[in-house]
Amino acid sequence: MRIIICGGGVIGASIAYFLSRRGVKPIVVERTGVACAASGKSGGFLALDWCDGTPLAELARRSFWLHEDLSKSIDRDWGYRRLTTYAGAASARHGRPGTTRADDHPWLAEAVTVTHRLGSAETTAQVHPGQFTAALMAAAVAQGAELRLGAVHDLVCENGAVKGVTVDGEAIAADAVVVAMGPWSVLAARWLPLPPVFGLKGHSLVFDTQASVPAEALFLEYQEGRHGLQSPEVFPRVDGTTYVCAISSEGPLPLDPGAVAPDPGAIERLEAICSRLSPVLAKAPILARQACFRPVTQDGLPLIGPVSGLKGAYVATGHSVWGILNAPATGEAMADLLVEGASRALDLSAFDPGRLPSLDPKRLNSHA
């Protein structure tokens, strides 16, 4: 069976990995580079039960345990660890900048109030998302998958079935094609009847904090003066860096994921927030100032499954903030679906692409 996966982010890499474990040798076509977008610039936070009570619960719980299994079965380090997670609040107007707390969180500023624990080492964990995605792709390639750089321009179809794709002018034959291009999956609406996928932009900083920040993630509500309420998230990592994200916005996607740039003033605002949150962050060198688009759908649920009306066409995208968490179970389920015709471990009916109306290709320019 010849399968082409369009997209080298964490979803595409996960599908390629689980297919390769079953002896299938997929071709992953990626325009810019592995984990070049949100898969390399997100927080990498994992939660066992934060999606309970929603259609994502089963997917998230299965994926949480798969993350642990993968950390043991693939001989490569991507910073997987369990950690404690806290909630808190802060304001630009309260507390003295540069002063530390005297309680259990001395790396935080006096302006921060830690209100309660959100998760323990039994229920929350983390990975370095770019390293995780690269490790999955490398493991897939080692098992026979192929990674090919290039842009997919069209599908090759015959008698209502997919026969391949056109990559930079060259036709590549396939029995099935999976669109897993994150928010850029909207471009596939030129070829397929797909629901719209939108891009929600987020900004982030990566600090070199070494051992100054313990293994505790932090979700805050922060009053940013005239800009209103922000929700910064702080994730210290095994490699001695600390990732902080906040300040979301909407805007057009550039055609090249590598061309995504922060909004004017957003990084400066985020730096100011971080300086108020922690004296450690205020003094630490900044290793990355970046932005990325997360893929979201109209109802907030991912699109996972076959595309109606065209045999052999599939989609896996729209995971929003839970892309890194839910990638392994998505990859496993898609591998089952492609090889056996149905997912063995998960019920994918809530993620059926056909549940939402398709995007009119004439409106494509308003989304990308």
C-alpha positions, 0 to 999 in steps of 0.5 A: 500500500502506497500512502502519501502524507502531506505535512511534516508536523507532529501529526504527519510524523505520528501517522508516518511512525505508526504506519511504519511500525505496521510495515507500511512505507509512507512518503511524507511531503513537507514544504519547509521542514520537519516541525517548522511551524507550531510543532516546533514552536509550541509548549509541548504540554501534556495532560491526562484528564483536562479534556474529560467531559468533552469529545476529546477525552478518549483521544487525550487519555490514549495519547497521554499514555502513548507519550510515555510508551514512546519515550521508552520505545524510541531510543532518542531523548526529547525531554519527556518528563512528568511535572506538577502544574499550578494556576495563578494570577498576576498584574502589571500594576501590583508587586515590586518588579524584581522581588522574589517570593518567599514561599515554595516558588522562589523563582516567581516574582512577588507580583504572582499569586499561585492559587492552586494546583492544576495537575500532579506528576501523575496527570501532567507531563511535557515534551520538547515539541520540535525534538519529539516531532523530529524523533518520530520522523527519524524513527519512521524513516529508519523503518522505511518511510521517506521524507521528501521536501517539496510543495504539494500542488494538486491531487491526481484523481481518476474515477472518483479515487485518489491516484497520487499527488503533484509535487513541484510539477512531478506526479507521485503515485499513491493509493491514499493521501492524508492531508496533515498540514495544520492550518495550511490544510485549508489550501487543500480545499482547492482539491478536496471538499474540506471544512475550513481550518483557521489559524490562531496565532500565538507568540512565545519566548524561549529563555536560557534559565539553566537549573533556576526554574524547577519542574513546575508548569504554570498557567496564569491570568495576567492583567496587562493594563490597557491590553486587558487579560492575558493568559501566559503559560510557563513551561520549564524544560529538561534542557535548561530552557523555559518556554513562555507563550501568550498574546494570541491574534488572528491574521492571514497565513503566509504561504510558507510556514517559515515566513510566520513572524510575530505581530508588531509589538507582541514580543516586546509586550511578552518580554515585559510580562515575563519580567514582571512574572519572574526575576529569573526570566528578567535576567535570563538570555532569550534564545528565541522570539517567535510566533506560530499558527495553531489549526482550529476548526469551527467547532473546536474539534479536529478533523480525523478521517476520510474525506467524503466523495473521493476514495483514498483521501483523508485528513488529520488536522485542526487539533488546536492547542492539543496537537502535541498531546493528541498526536500519538493517538491520532497517528495510531488511529489513522494508521489503523484506518488506512491499513484496516479500514477502522480505528481499533483503539478509538471511536473517531466519529466525533472527528468525522470531517463530514460533520462540518460544511465544506469550504467554498474554494472561492473563499479560500483567499479569505483564509490563507 
